[in-house]
Amino acid sequence: MKKEDMNCYTNRELSWLSFNERVLNEAGNPKVPLAERLTFASIYQTNLDEFFMVRVGTLMSQMNSKEKIYENKTGMSSEEQVAAILKRTRELEKKKAHTYEQLMGELRNCGDERAAA
């Protein structure tokens, strides 16, 4: 595949992180009922845990291989993919922390409303 053809593809792992960000977005969406938002937050974290165990774990194994392995669509090496994943995950973790604080605040408010009733 030509290098210019590789620019039209998104790396599979980074695309997956974008999908999981959409799950996180649902956790932060005030139009979604609170209980469902908590479920989305849980799904986001479970997805991320499995992603690191399986997909990032595979990339780490490839990095320890004697031969350099490149992703066939974007031409990224295992090292480049892991670096991009870690950078993107740091961004998502900031967003997750903000979403978590928002959810916990709303849960506290629910408790306060019930105590007042």
PASEBA-1860 file (N, C-alpha, C; in nm, 3 decimals):
! residues 117
1> MKKEDMNC> 0.084/-0.118/0.000/0.000/0.000/0.000/0.088/0.124/0.000 ~ 0.050/0.222/-0.081/0.127/0.347/-0.089/0.106/0.429/0.037 ~ 0.207/0.506/0.074/0.202/0.591/0.193/0.085/0.689/0.188 ~ 0.058/0.749/0.072/-0.053/0.844/0.063/-0.189/0.776/0.081 ~ -0.199/0.648/0.043/-0.323/0.573/0.065/-0.347/0.548/0.214 ~ -0.242/0.540/0.292/-0.253/0.512/0.435/-0.315/0.630/0.510 ~ -0.307/0.750/0.454/-0.361/0.869/0.521/-0.513/0.869/0.529 ~ -0.579/0.791/0.444/-0.726/0.790/0.445/-0.782/0.691/0.547
9> YTNRELSW> -0.696/0.617/0.614/-0.741/0.519/0.714/-0.712/0.568/0.855 ~ -0.796/0.524/0.947/-0.774/0.550/1.089/-0.724/0.421/1.152 ~ -0.628/0.434/1.239/-0.577/0.317/1.309/-0.690/0.249/1.385 ~ -0.693/0.118/1.380/-0.798/0.039/1.442/-0.810/0.066/1.592 ~ -0.698/0.074/1.660/-0.699/0.094/1.805/-0.749/0.234/1.840 ~ -0.704/0.334/1.765/-0.749/0.471/1.791/-0.896/0.488/1.756 ~ -0.941/0.418/1.654/-1.082/0.419/1.619/-1.165/0.358/1.732 ~ -1.114/0.252/1.791/-1.184/0.189/1.903/-1.194/0.285/2.021
17> LSFNERVL> -1.087/0.359/2.048/-1.091/0.457/2.157/-1.195/0.566/2.128 ~ -1.211/0.603/2.003/-1.314/0.701/1.966/-1.454/0.645/1.993 ~ -1.472/0.516/1.963/-1.599/0.452/1.995/-1.624/0.458/2.146 ~ -1.523/0.424/2.224/-1.542/0.422/2.369/-1.565/0.563/2.423 ~ -1.511/0.663/2.355/-1.538/0.801/2.395/-1.687/0.833/2.376 ~ -1.747/0.778/2.271/-1.890/0.801/2.251/-1.972/0.739/2.365 ~ -1.926/0.625/2.417/-1.990/0.565/2.534/-1.978/0.661/2.653 ~ -1.858/0.715/2.674/-1.836/0.810/2.783/-1.922/0.935/2.766
25> NEAGNPKV> -1.939/0.979/2.642/-2.023/1.096/2.615/-2.167/1.072/2.662 ~ -2.215/0.950/2.647/-2.350/0.918/2.695/-2.357/0.928/2.847 ~ -2.249/0.892/2.915/-2.245/0.904/3.061/-2.253/1.049/3.104 ~ -2.205/1.140/3.022/-2.206/1.281/3.055/-2.323/1.357/2.998 ~ -2.411/1.289/2.927/-2.523/1.355/2.861/-2.638/1.376/2.959 ~ -2.668/1.500/2.996/-2.773/1.525/3.094/-2.913/1.488/3.044 ~ -2.931/1.465/2.915/-3.061/1.424/2.861/-3.089/1.275/2.886 ~ -2.983/1.201/2.921/-2.997/1.057/2.950/-3.027/1.043/3.099
33> PLAERLTF> -3.122/0.955/3.136/-3.152/0.936/3.279/-3.027/0.898/3.359 ~ -3.022/0.946/3.482/-2.903/0.930/3.566/-2.859/0.784/3.581 ~ -2.952/0.693/3.605/-2.915/0.552/3.623/-2.849/0.497/3.496 ~ -2.900/0.535/3.380/-2.840/0.490/3.254/-2.702/0.552/3.235 ~ -2.687/0.677/3.277/-2.555/0.742/3.265/-2.452/0.670/3.351 ~ -2.492/0.626/3.469/-2.401/0.549/3.554/-2.362/0.419/3.486 ~ -2.458/0.357/3.419/-2.429/0.233/3.345/-2.330/0.261/3.233 ~ -2.349/0.370/3.160/-2.255/0.405/3.053/-2.114/0.429/3.108
41> ASIYQTNL> -2.104/0.494/3.223/-1.973/0.517/3.285/-1.906/0.384/3.318 ~ -1.984/0.290/3.369/-1.931/0.157/3.401/-1.887/0.083/3.276 ~ -1.969/0.091/3.172/-1.936/0.025/3.045/-1.807/0.083/2.988 ~ -1.795/0.216/2.992/-1.673/0.281/2.943/-1.550/0.221/3.011 ~ -1.552/0.213/3.144/-1.435/0.166/3.217/-1.408/0.018/3.192 ~ -1.512/-0.063/3.188/-1.496/-0.206/3.160/-1.436/-0.226/3.021 ~ -1.488/-0.151/2.923/-1.435/-0.158/2.787/-1.286/-0.123/2.785 ~ -1.251/-0.015/2.856/-1.112/0.031/2.856/-1.020/-0.072/2.921
49> DEFFMVRV> -1.066/-0.131/3.031/-0.986/-0.235/3.098/-0.958/-0.351/3.003 ~ -1.062/-0.397/2.936/-1.044/-0.510/2.844/-0.955/-0.471/2.725 ~ -0.973/-0.349/2.676/-0.891/-0.299/2.566/-0.743/-0.306/2.601 ~ -0.709/-0.261/2.722/-0.568/-0.263/2.762/-0.518/-0.406/2.783 ~ -0.601/-0.490/2.841/-0.558/-0.628/2.865/-0.534/-0.703/2.734 ~ -0.622/-0.685/2.638/-0.615/-0.765/2.515/-0.538/-0.693/2.405 ~ -0.588/-0.579/2.362/-0.532/-0.516/2.243/-0.398/-0.448/2.271 ~ -0.390/-0.372/2.380/-0.262/-0.310/2.413/-0.162/-0.417/2.455
57> GTLMSQMN> -0.211/-0.519/2.525/-0.124/-0.632/2.562/-0.061/-0.697/2.440 ~ -0.139/-0.713/2.335/-0.087/-0.770/2.210/0.020/-0.680/2.149 ~ -0.007/-0.550/2.149/0.092/-0.456/2.095/0.222/-0.459/2.176 ~ 0.208/-0.470/2.308/0.327/-0.477/2.393/0.408/-0.603/2.362 ~ 0.339/-0.713/2.338/0.408/-0.837/2.300/0.480/-0.818/2.167 ~ 0.414/-0.750/2.074/0.477/-0.725/1.944/0.602/-0.639/1.960 ~ 0.598/-0.545/2.054/0.713/-0.458/2.077/0.833/-0.538/2.127 ~ 0.807/-0.647/2.197/0.915/-0.731/2.248/0.965/-0.831/2.145
65> SKEKIYEN> 0.900/-0.835/2.030/0.940/-0.925/1.922/1.067/-0.874/1.855 ~ 1.143/-0.965/1.800/1.266/-0.924/1.731/1.236/-0.851/1.601 ~ 1.126/-0.888/1.537/1.091/-0.822/1.411/0.994/-0.707/1.437 ~ 1.013/-0.598/1.366/0.928/-0.480/1.382/0.799/-0.506/1.305 ~ 0.687/-0.489/1.374/0.557/-0.517/1.314/0.483/-0.386/1.292 ~ 0.425/-0.373/1.172/0.352/-0.252/1.136/0.206/-0.286/1.110 ~ 0.118/-0.196/1.152/-0.024/-0.212/1.125/-0.044/-0.193/0.975 ~ -0.121/-0.281/0.911/-0.124/-0.284/0.765/-0.200/-0.169/0.699
73> KTGMSSEE> -0.290/-0.102/0.768/-0.366/0.007/0.704/-0.300/0.143/0.718 ~ -0.242/0.170/0.835/-0.185/0.304/0.859/-0.033/0.303/0.860 ~ 0.026/0.186/0.863/0.171/0.177/0.864/0.235/0.212/0.997 ~ 0.155/0.218/1.103/0.209/0.252/1.235/0.275/0.129/1.297 ~ 0.391/0.150/1.358/0.457/0.041/1.429/0.383/0.018/1.561 ~ 0.413/-0.093/1.625/0.353/-0.122/1.756/0.386/-0.012/1.855 ~ 0.510/0.037/1.852/0.552/0.144/1.942/0.473/0.272/1.918 ~ 0.455/0.306/1.790/0.379/0.427/1.756/0.234/0.415/1.800
81> QVAAILKR> 0.177/0.296/1.784/0.039/0.274/1.825/0.024/0.288/1.977 ~ 0.114/0.227/2.052/0.107/0.235/2.198/0.123/0.380/2.243 ~ 0.214/0.453/2.184/0.234/0.594/2.221/0.107/0.674/2.191 ~ 0.046/0.651/2.076/-0.077/0.723/2.040/-0.192/0.683/2.131 ~ -0.200/0.557/2.167/-0.305/0.508/2.257/-0.290/0.574/2.394 ~ -0.169/0.578/2.446/-0.147/0.637/2.578/-0.179/0.785/2.578 ~ -0.142/0.855/2.473/-0.173/0.998/2.462/-0.324/1.019/2.460 ~ -0.392/0.942/2.379/-0.538/0.956/2.367/-0.608/0.916/2.498
89> TRELEKKK> -0.557/0.813/2.563/-0.617/0.766/2.688/-0.602/0.871/2.798 ~ -0.489/0.941/2.802/-0.472/1.048/2.901/-0.580/1.155/2.882 ~ -0.611/1.188/2.757/-0.716/1.286/2.729/-0.852/1.234/2.777 ~ -0.878/1.108/2.747/-1.006/1.048/2.786/-1.019/1.037/2.938 ~ -0.909/1.012/3.005/-0.914/1.000/3.152/-0.950/1.133/3.217 ~ -0.906/1.243/3.159/-0.945/1.375/3.210/-1.096/1.395/3.192 ~ -1.144/1.355/3.076/-1.287/1.366/3.048/-1.366/1.275/3.141 ~ -1.315/1.155/3.165/-1.382/1.061/3.255/-1.388/1.118/3.397
97> AHTYEQLM> -1.281/1.176/3.444/-1.278/1.233/3.579/-1.382/1.343/3.593 ~ -1.393/1.428/3.492/-1.493/1.534/3.494/-1.634/1.474/3.495 ~ -1.657/1.375/3.411/-1.788/1.309/3.403/-1.822/1.242/3.535 ~ -1.724/1.177/3.596/-1.745/1.109/3.724/-1.785/1.210/3.832 ~ -1.715/1.321/3.839/-1.748/1.424/3.938/-1.890/1.477/3.916 ~ -1.924/1.495/3.790/-2.058/1.542/3.756/-2.163/1.440/3.803 ~ -2.140/1.312/3.775/-2.234/1.207/3.815/-2.245/1.197/3.967 ~ -2.132/1.204/4.036/-2.135/1.194/4.182/-2.210/1.313/4.244
105> GELRNCGD> -2.193/1.431/4.185/-2.267/1.548/4.232/-2.417/1.530/4.214 ~ -2.457/1.475/4.101/-2.598/1.452/4.077/-2.654/1.346/4.171 ~ -2.574/1.244/4.200/-2.618/1.142/4.295/-2.635/1.201/4.435 ~ -2.541/1.287/4.476/-2.553/1.353/4.607/-2.682/1.435/4.613 ~ -2.709/1.506/4.505/-2.830/1.587/4.499/-2.955/1.501/4.511 ~ -2.954/1.383/4.451/-3.068/1.291/4.462/-3.088/1.251/4.607 ~ -2.979/1.223/4.676/-2.987/1.186/4.817/-3.040/1.301/4.900 ~ -2.998/1.422/4.870/-3.043/1.541/4.944/-3.193/1.563/4.922
113> ERAAA> -3.238/1.542/4.798/-3.380/1.561/4.767/-3.466/1.459/4.843 ~ -3.419/1.336/4.852/-3.494/1.233/4.923/-3.498/1.261/5.073 ~ -3.386/1.310/5.127/-3.380/1.339/5.271/-3.474/1.455/5.305 ~ -3.488/1.549/5.214/-3.574/1.666/5.238/-3.723/1.630/5.228 ~ -3.753/1.523/5.155/-3.894/1.486/5.132/-3.960/1.420/5.247
END
